[in-house]
Amino acid sequence: MQATPREELSWQDVEALIDRLLPQVAGQFDIMLLITRGGIIPGGMLAESLDIKDVLVASVEFPKDPGIDTLAWPTFSQFPSDTLLRGRRVLVVDDVWDSGRTINTVRGRVEAAGGQPKTCVLHYKPARSRFPEREPDFYAAITDRWIIYPWELDRGPDFAVRGPELVLS
């Protein structure tokens, strides 16, 4: 089996992706729901640019057992109450739509709470999606690569101990 090609993004690359998303989503949402951890940074950038002050977090995890992968129910360790979502236009943000399982699970829970969700990602991978009838409502780029965002770069085990000033000098 051939390895998936990797692509390391810079902060400038991420800013360009955010710039592609902004005109698509501007003025349409009351609230943002960021999926941890991948959606926190792009969601924060979008919230700042769009002046959206109501920003919530959803933390979703699926069991890692490949034997039950397609049948497994997720665990929500964090999710806003229904009252915060009901009747509101909700932009659900993550970094990448790979299988689409996490973001569609969050979308479904927002709908069940009475919210009006739309999904937004930096990268969409249609060839890997488990939802061929559905795609993100908003995305900046289509890819088949393994994307490494600047916030995912390995800083080494001693980074927190030695501090950034030692790395930068």
Contacts in CASP RR format, 6 or more apart in sequence:
PFRMAT RR
TARGET T0000
AUTHOR 0000-0000-0000
METHOD contacts of the structure
MODEL  1
MQATPREELSWQDVEALIDRLLPQVAGQFDIMLLITRGGIIPGGMLAESL
DIKDVLVASVEFPKDPGIDTLAWPTFSQFPSDTLLRGRRVLVVDDVWDSG
RTINTVRGRVEAAGGQPKTCVLHYKPARSRFPEREPDFYAAITDRWIIYP
WELDRGPDFAVRGPELVLS
4 144 0 8 1.000
4 145 0 8 1.000
4 146 0 8 1.000
5 144 0 8 1.000
5 145 0 8 1.000
5 146 0 8 1.000
6 145 0 8 1.000
6 146 0 8 1.000
6 147 0 8 1.000
6 148 0 8 1.000
7 143 0 8 1.000
7 145 0 8 1.000
7 146 0 8 1.000
7 147 0 8 1.000
7 148 0 8 1.000
8 148 0 8 1.000
8 153 0 8 1.000
9 147 0 8 1.000
9 148 0 8 1.000
9 149 0 8 1.000
9 150 0 8 1.000
10 150 0 8 1.000
11 150 0 8 1.000
13 150 0 8 1.000
14 41 0 8 1.000
14 42 0 8 1.000
14 45 0 8 1.000
14 122 0 8 1.000
14 149 0 8 1.000
14 150 0 8 1.000
15 45 0 8 1.000
17 42 0 8 1.000
17 122 0 8 1.000
17 123 0 8 1.000
17 140 0 8 1.000
17 141 0 8 1.000
18 42 0 8 1.000
18 45 0 8 1.000
18 46 0 8 1.000
18 49 0 8 1.000
18 122 0 8 1.000
18 140 0 8 1.000
20 140 0 8 1.000
20 141 0 8 1.000
21 46 0 8 1.000
21 120 0 8 1.000
21 122 0 8 1.000
21 138 0 8 1.000
21 139 0 8 1.000
21 140 0 8 1.000
22 46 0 8 1.000
22 49 0 8 1.000
22 50 0 8 1.000
24 120 0 8 1.000
24 138 0 8 1.000
25 46 0 8 1.000
25 50 0 8 1.000
25 91 0 8 1.000
25 118 0 8 1.000
25 120 0 8 1.000
25 138 0 8 1.000
26 50 0 8 1.000
27 50 0 8 1.000
28 89 0 8 1.000
28 91 0 8 1.000
28 118 0 8 1.000
29 50 0 8 1.000
29 52 0 8 1.000
29 89 0 8 1.000
29 90 0 8 1.000
29 91 0 8 1.000
29 118 0 8 1.000
30 52 0 8 1.000
30 54 0 8 1.000
30 88 0 8 1.000
30 89 0 8 1.000
30 90 0 8 1.000
31 52 0 8 1.000
31 54 0 8 1.000
31 55 0 8 1.000
31 56 0 8 1.000
31 84 0 8 1.000
31 85 0 8 1.000
31 88 0 8 1.000
31 89 0 8 1.000
31 90 0 8 1.000
31 91 0 8 1.000
32 43 0 8 1.000
32 44 0 8 1.000
32 46 0 8 1.000
32 47 0 8 1.000
32 52 0 8 1.000
32 54 0 8 1.000
32 55 0 8 1.000
32 56 0 8 1.000
32 90 0 8 1.000
32 91 0 8 1.000
32 92 0 8 1.000
32 93 0 8 1.000
33 56 0 8 1.000
33 57 0 8 1.000
33 58 0 8 1.000
33 80 0 8 1.000
33 85 0 8 1.000
33 90 0 8 1.000
33 91 0 8 1.000
33 92 0 8 1.000
33 93 0 8 1.000
33 106 0 8 1.000
33 110 0 8 1.000
33 117 0 8 1.000
34 40 0 8 1.000
34 43 0 8 1.000
34 44 0 8 1.000
34 55 0 8 1.000
34 56 0 8 1.000
34 57 0 8 1.000
34 58 0 8 1.000
34 93 0 8 1.000
34 94 0 8 1.000
35 57 0 8 1.000
35 58 0 8 1.000
35 59 0 8 1.000
35 60 0 8 1.000
35 92 0 8 1.000
35 93 0 8 1.000
35 94 0 8 1.000
35 102 0 8 1.000
35 103 0 8 1.000
35 106 0 8 1.000
36 57 0 8 1.000
36 58 0 8 1.000
36 59 0 8 1.000
36 78 0 8 1.000
38 94 0 8 1.000
38 95 0 8 1.000
38 96 0 8 1.000
38 149 0 8 1.000
39 93 0 8 1.000
39 94 0 8 1.000
39 95 0 8 1.000
40 57 0 8 1.000
41 95 0 8 1.000
41 149 0 8 1.000
41 151 0 8 1.000
42 93 0 8 1.000
42 94 0 8 1.000
42 95 0 8 1.000
42 122 0 8 1.000
43 55 0 8 1.000
43 93 0 8 1.000
44 55 0 8 1.000
46 52 0 8 1.000
46 91 0 8 1.000
46 93 0 8 1.000
46 120 0 8 1.000
47 53 0 8 1.000
47 55 0 8 1.000
52 91 0 8 1.000
54 84 0 8 1.000
56 80 0 8 1.000
56 84 0 8 1.000
57 78 0 8 1.000
57 80 0 8 1.000
58 76 0 8 1.000
58 78 0 8 1.000
58 79 0 8 1.000
58 80 0 8 1.000
58 92 0 8 1.000
58 106 0 8 1.000
58 109 0 8 1.000
59 76 0 8 1.000
59 77 0 8 1.000
59 78 0 8 1.000
59 79 0 8 1.000
60 74 0 8 1.000
60 75 0 8 1.000
60 76 0 8 1.000
60 77 0 8 1.000
60 79 0 8 1.000
60 102 0 8 1.000
60 105 0 8 1.000
60 106 0 8 1.000
61 74 0 8 1.000
61 75 0 8 1.000
61 77 0 8 1.000
62 69 0 8 1.000
62 72 0 8 1.000
62 74 0 8 1.000
62 75 0 8 1.000
62 101 0 8 1.000
62 102 0 8 1.000
63 69 0 8 1.000
63 72 0 8 1.000
65 72 0 8 1.000
70 130 0 8 1.000
74 102 0 8 1.000
74 105 0 8 1.000
76 109 0 8 1.000
79 109 0 8 1.000
82 112 0 8 1.000
82 113 0 8 1.000
82 114 0 8 1.000
85 110 0 8 1.000
85 113 0 8 1.000
85 114 0 8 1.000
85 115 0 8 1.000
86 113 0 8 1.000
86 114 0 8 1.000
86 115 0 8 1.000
87 114 0 8 1.000
87 115 0 8 1.000
87 116 0 8 1.000
88 115 0 8 1.000
88 116 0 8 1.000
89 115 0 8 1.000
89 116 0 8 1.000
89 118 0 8 1.000
90 110 0 8 1.000
90 115 0 8 1.000
90 116 0 8 1.000
90 117 0 8 1.000
90 118 0 8 1.000
91 117 0 8 1.000
91 118 0 8 1.000
91 120 0 8 1.000
92 103 0 8 1.000
92 106 0 8 1.000
92 107 0 8 1.000
92 110 0 8 1.000
92 117 0 8 1.000
92 118 0 8 1.000
92 119 0 8 1.000
92 120 0 8 1.000
93 120 0 8 1.000
93 121 0 8 1.000
94 102 0 8 1.000
94 103 0 8 1.000
94 119 0 8 1.000
94 120 0 8 1.000
94 121 0 8 1.000
95 121 0 8 1.000
95 122 0 8 1.000
95 123 0 8 1.000
95 147 0 8 1.000
95 149 0 8 1.000
96 121 0 8 1.000
96 122 0 8 1.000
96 123 0 8 1.000
96 124 0 8 1.000
96 125 0 8 1.000
96 147 0 8 1.000
97 103 0 8 1.000
97 119 0 8 1.000
97 121 0 8 1.000
97 123 0 8 1.000
97 124 0 8 1.000
97 125 0 8 1.000
97 129 0 8 1.000
97 135 0 8 1.000
97 136 0 8 1.000
97 139 0 8 1.000
98 125 0 8 1.000
98 128 0 8 1.000
98 129 0 8 1.000
99 128 0 8 1.000
99 129 0 8 1.000
99 130 0 8 1.000
100 129 0 8 1.000
100 130 0 8 1.000
100 131 0 8 1.000
101 130 0 8 1.000
103 119 0 8 1.000
103 121 0 8 1.000
103 136 0 8 1.000
104 119 0 8 1.000
104 131 0 8 1.000
104 134 0 8 1.000
106 117 0 8 1.000
107 117 0 8 1.000
107 119 0 8 1.000
108 117 0 8 1.000
110 116 0 8 1.000
110 117 0 8 1.000
111 117 0 8 1.000
118 137 0 8 1.000
118 138 0 8 1.000
119 136 0 8 1.000
119 137 0 8 1.000
119 138 0 8 1.000
120 136 0 8 1.000
120 137 0 8 1.000
120 138 0 8 1.000
120 139 0 8 1.000
121 136 0 8 1.000
121 138 0 8 1.000
121 139 0 8 1.000
121 140 0 8 1.000
122 139 0 8 1.000
122 140 0 8 1.000
122 141 0 8 1.000
122 147 0 8 1.000
122 149 0 8 1.000
123 139 0 8 1.000
123 140 0 8 1.000
123 141 0 8 1.000
123 142 0 8 1.000
123 143 0 8 1.000
123 147 0 8 1.000
124 135 0 8 1.000
124 136 0 8 1.000
124 139 0 8 1.000
124 141 0 8 1.000
124 142 0 8 1.000
124 143 0 8 1.000
125 142 0 8 1.000
125 143 0 8 1.000
125 144 0 8 1.000
126 135 0 8 1.000
126 142 0 8 1.000
127 144 0 8 1.000
128 144 0 8 1.000
129 135 0 8 1.000
155 167 0 8 1.000
159 167 0 8 1.000
END
